[in-house]
Amino acid sequence: MTSPVVLVTSDISHTRYGKPSHYLKRKGLSLWIDLDNLDEANSSSRLFSVGRFNLLSFREKDYGPNFHAKAFVMPLAQYIRTLAAEVISDQNIAHIRLLTFPRILGAVFNPLSVYVASDASGQIVMTVYEVSNTFGEKHTYVAYDHHSARPVHVTEKRFYVSPFFPVEGEYRLSFRHIDDYIQVMVGYSIQKKPALLAILRGAIKPMTGRNILTYVMGTFQWPMRPFVSIHVEALKLWCKRVRYFTRPEAPKKPWSKTELQKDKPR
């Protein structure tokens, strides 16, 4: 679909390996929004708005350099092009879309948002994974080498996300978009041993008032659901006596690069 904004209904699963193991699965509802056409996106449905309150809404101030800033810093499309100028200065960015949870009745928490930058032919040239923790901090992993049919990017973990994992080990990150299907995968390993696998498998749906009502109610979405769910799962892990790690200082640099995985993903 080429609409400036669409809905993505998804199944989200998290598998924690080791002892004790842990598994969760839930329904998700995301936006797949064109950051270069926010004015057009704003008129997609009476139940969706850009920059103001609605049942579903999107605000640029929730992301990137605007997060926690006292004033609006820059449009997100400009922010991504600024990042691209540092890591792939020879590439022209023609399109930028963002996969993210919407605000629901004005409230939102996004553990992971994914920016996807493409050239004029539609070829993905950069993906940007923006990670948030429940302590009001963010860190961004920039994947800019896409010379592979199904690229998987590897990076050192640099940011405290969960109190039940240390800030060490490696992430494997991948994003796929085929027709009306989107998949995001985050694999986490410590000392080469799998520790966590998180996968979002989503289906693109038109942004209509009927679809908004259907999927908000049908997938039991409510304000700050991801934030509450994280704490519920944390309580379960605490009851299982999973080791607790204290939070270190966040990295001073707000983003870090990834590398293309050389071997083929299994």
C-alpha positions as CSV (number, residue, x, y, z in Angstrom):
1,M,0.0,0.0,0.0
2,T,1.2,3.5,-0.7
3,S,-1.2,5.3,1.7
4,P,0.6,7.8,3.9
5,V,-0.4,5.9,7.0
6,V,-1.9,2.4,7.5
7,L,-2.5,0.1,10.5
8,V,-0.5,-3.0,11.2
9,T,-2.1,-5.7,13.3
10,S,0.4,-8.1,14.7
11,D,1.3,-11.1,16.8
12,I,4.2,-10.2,19.1
13,S,6.1,-13.0,20.9
14,H,9.0,-13.0,23.3
15,T,10.9,-16.1,24.1
16,R,13.4,-16.1,27.0
17,Y,15.9,-18.9,26.9
18,G,17.9,-20.6,29.7
19,K,16.7,-21.4,33.2
20,P,14.1,-20.3,34.1
21,S,12.7,-19.9,30.6
22,H,9.8,-17.5,29.9
23,Y,7.4,-17.0,27.0
24,L,4.7,-14.4,26.2
25,K,2.5,-13.6,23.2
26,R,0.1,-10.8,22.6
27,K,-1.7,-8.9,19.9
28,G,-0.3,-5.5,18.8
29,L,-1.5,-2.5,16.8
30,S,1.0,-0.3,15.1
31,L,1.2,2.5,12.6
32,W,3.2,2.3,9.3
33,I,3.5,6.0,8.6
34,D,5.2,8.1,5.9
35,L,7.2,10.8,7.6
36,D,7.4,12.9,4.5
37,N,3.6,13.1,4.2
38,L,2.3,13.7,7.7
39,D,-0.2,16.4,6.5
40,E,-1.8,13.8,4.2
41,A,-1.7,11.2,6.9
42,N,-3.5,13.5,9.2
43,S,-6.6,13.4,6.9
44,S,-6.7,9.6,6.7
45,S,-9.5,9.1,9.2
46,R,-11.6,11.1,11.7
47,L,-10.3,8.8,14.4
48,F,-6.6,9.4,13.7
49,S,-4.7,12.6,14.0
50,V,-1.1,13.8,13.7
51,G,0.0,16.2,16.4
52,R,-3.2,16.4,18.3
53,F,-5.5,14.3,20.5
54,N,-7.7,11.6,19.1
55,L,-8.5,7.9,19.6
56,L,-5.3,7.1,17.7
57,S,-2.7,9.8,17.2
58,F,1.0,10.3,16.3
59,R,3.3,13.0,17.6
60,E,6.8,13.7,16.4
61,K,7.8,14.9,19.8
62,D,7.7,11.3,21.1
63,Y,10.8,10.3,19.1
64,G,14.4,10.9,18.3
65,P,15.9,14.3,19.3
66,N,12.4,15.6,20.2
67,F,12.0,13.1,23.1
68,H,12.3,15.0,26.4
69,A,13.4,18.1,24.6
70,K,11.8,21.3,26.0
71,A,10.9,22.5,22.5
72,F,10.4,20.8,19.1
73,V,13.8,20.1,17.6
74,M,13.2,18.8,14.1
75,P,10.9,16.8,11.9
76,L,11.6,13.1,12.1
77,A,12.2,12.9,8.3
78,Q,15.0,15.5,8.7
79,Y,16.4,13.6,11.7
80,I,16.7,10.4,9.7
81,R,18.3,12.1,6.7
82,T,20.7,13.7,9.1
83,L,21.7,10.3,10.4
84,A,22.0,9.0,6.8
85,A,24.3,11.9,5.9
86,E,26.7,10.6,8.6
87,V,26.7,6.9,7.7
88,I,25.6,6.7,4.0
89,S,26.4,10.1,2.6
90,D,26.5,8.7,-1.0
91,Q,22.8,7.5,-0.8
92,N,19.8,9.6,-1.7
93,I,16.9,9.1,0.7
94,A,13.6,9.3,-1.1
95,H,11.2,7.7,1.3
96,I,11.1,7.4,5.1
97,R,8.5,5.4,6.9
98,L,8.1,4.6,10.6
99,L,6.7,1.5,12.3
100,T,5.6,2.4,15.8
101,F,2.8,2.1,18.3
102,P,0.2,4.9,18.1
103,R,-0.9,7.1,21.0
104,I,-4.2,5.7,22.2
105,L,-6.3,8.4,23.8
106,G,-3.2,10.5,24.1
107,A,-0.9,7.9,25.8
108,V,1.9,5.8,24.4
109,F,4.9,3.8,25.3
110,N,7.1,2.4,22.5
111,P,9.7,-0.3,23.5
112,L,10.9,-0.4,19.8
113,S,10.2,1.9,16.8
114,V,11.7,1.2,13.4
115,Y,12.5,3.8,10.8
116,V,12.9,2.5,7.2
117,A,14.7,4.7,4.7
118,S,14.5,3.8,1.0
119,D,15.9,5.2,-2.3
120,A,13.8,6.3,-5.3
121,S,13.4,2.7,-6.5
122,G,12.0,1.6,-3.1
123,Q,15.1,-0.3,-2.1
124,I,15.8,-0.1,1.7
125,V,19.1,1.6,2.3
126,M,18.9,2.2,6.1
127,T,16.9,0.9,9.0
128,V,17.0,2.7,12.4
129,Y,15.9,0.8,15.5
130,E,14.9,3.2,18.3
131,V,14.8,1.4,21.7
132,S,13.1,2.8,24.8
133,N,13.2,1.6,28.4
134,T,10.7,2.2,31.1
135,F,13.1,4.7,32.8
136,G,12.5,7.3,30.2
137,E,15.7,6.7,28.2
138,K,16.3,5.9,24.5
139,H,19.1,4.5,22.4
140,T,19.2,4.0,18.6
141,Y,20.9,1.3,16.5
142,V,21.6,2.4,12.9
143,A,21.7,-0.4,10.3
144,Y,23.0,1.0,7.0
145,D,24.5,-1.9,5.1
146,H,21.7,-3.7,3.2
147,H,23.7,-5.6,0.5
148,S,21.9,-8.8,1.1
149,A,18.5,-10.3,0.1
150,R,17.5,-10.7,3.7
151,P,19.9,-8.6,5.8
152,V,20.5,-9.3,9.5
153,H,22.4,-6.7,11.4
154,V,24.6,-7.4,14.4
155,T,25.5,-4.9,17.2
156,E,26.9,-4.9,20.7
157,K,24.2,-4.3,23.3
158,R,24.9,-0.8,24.7
159,F,21.7,0.1,26.4
160,Y,19.8,-1.0,29.6
161,V,16.4,-2.3,28.6
162,S,15.4,-5.0,31.2
163,P,16.5,-5.4,34.8
164,F,16.7,-9.1,34.1
165,F,19.4,-8.9,31.5
166,P,22.9,-7.2,31.7
167,V,24.2,-4.6,29.3
168,E,26.4,-7.1,27.5
169,G,26.1,-9.5,24.6
170,E,24.9,-9.0,21.0
171,Y,21.7,-8.1,19.2
172,R,20.7,-9.5,15.8
173,L,18.2,-7.2,14.2
174,S,16.1,-7.7,11.0
175,F,13.2,-6.0,9.3
176,R,11.2,-7.4,6.4
177,H,8.4,-5.8,4.4
178,I,6.8,-7.9,1.6
179,D,3.5,-6.6,0.1
180,D,1.1,-6.4,3.1
181,Y,3.3,-8.2,5.5
182,I,5.8,-6.8,8.0
183,Q,8.2,-8.6,10.3
184,V,10.6,-7.3,12.9
185,M,13.0,-9.7,14.7
186,V,15.3,-9.0,17.6
187,G,17.6,-11.8,18.7
188,Y,19.7,-11.3,21.8
189,S,22.7,-13.5,22.8
190,I,25.1,-13.5,25.7
191,Q,28.5,-15.1,25.2
192,K,27.2,-16.6,21.9
193,K,24.3,-18.3,23.7
194,P,20.7,-17.4,22.8
195,A,19.1,-15.3,25.6
196,L,16.0,-13.8,24.0
197,L,14.1,-13.8,20.7
198,A,11.4,-11.2,20.1
199,I,9.3,-11.2,16.9
200,L,6.6,-9.0,15.5
201,R,4.6,-10.5,12.6
202,G,2.2,-7.9,11.2
203,A,-0.5,-7.5,8.5
204,I,-1.1,-4.1,6.9
205,K,-4.7,-2.8,7.0
206,P,-6.2,0.4,5.6
207,M,-6.5,3.3,8.0
208,T,-10.3,3.7,8.2
209,G,-12.5,4.6,11.1
210,R,-14.1,1.1,11.0
211,N,-10.7,-0.6,11.1
212,I,-9.5,1.6,13.9
213,L,-12.5,0.6,16.1
214,T,-12.4,-3.0,15.0
215,Y,-8.7,-3.5,15.8
216,V,-8.5,-1.3,19.0
217,M,-11.3,-3.3,20.5
218,G,-10.6,-6.7,18.8
219,T,-6.9,-6.8,20.0
220,F,-7.8,-5.3,23.4
221,Q,-5.6,-2.2,23.0
222,W,-5.8,0.5,25.7
223,P,-3.6,3.4,26.7
224,M,-0.1,2.4,27.9
225,R,-0.8,-1.3,27.4
226,P,2.8,-2.1,26.5
227,F,4.1,-0.3,29.6
228,V,1.8,-2.2,31.9
229,S,2.5,-5.5,30.1
230,I,6.2,-5.1,30.6
231,H,5.7,-4.6,34.4
232,V,3.4,-7.6,34.6
233,E,6.0,-9.8,32.9
234,A,8.7,-8.3,35.1
235,L,6.7,-9.4,38.2
236,K,6.4,-12.9,36.8
237,L,10.2,-13.0,36.2
238,W,10.8,-11.7,39.7
239,C,8.6,-14.5,41.1
240,K,10.7,-17.0,39.1
241,R,13.8,-15.5,41.0
242,V,15.5,-14.4,37.8
243,R,18.7,-12.5,38.5
244,Y,18.2,-8.7,38.8
245,F,20.8,-6.3,37.2
246,T,21.0,-2.7,38.4
247,R,20.8,0.1,35.8
248,P,24.0,1.7,34.6
249,E,24.2,5.2,33.1
250,A,22.9,5.4,29.5
251,P,25.4,5.8,26.7
252,K,26.4,9.4,26.1
253,K,26.1,9.0,22.3
254,P,22.4,8.6,21.4
255,W,23.0,6.1,18.6
256,S,25.5,3.5,17.5
257,K,26.2,1.6,14.2
258,T,25.5,-2.0,13.4
259,E,27.3,-4.4,11.1
260,L,25.8,-6.7,8.4
261,Q,25.9,-10.3,9.6
262,K,28.2,-12.1,7.2
263,D,26.9,-15.6,7.6
264,K,23.4,-16.6,6.4
265,P,20.6,-16.3,8.9
266,R,19.2,-19.7,9.9
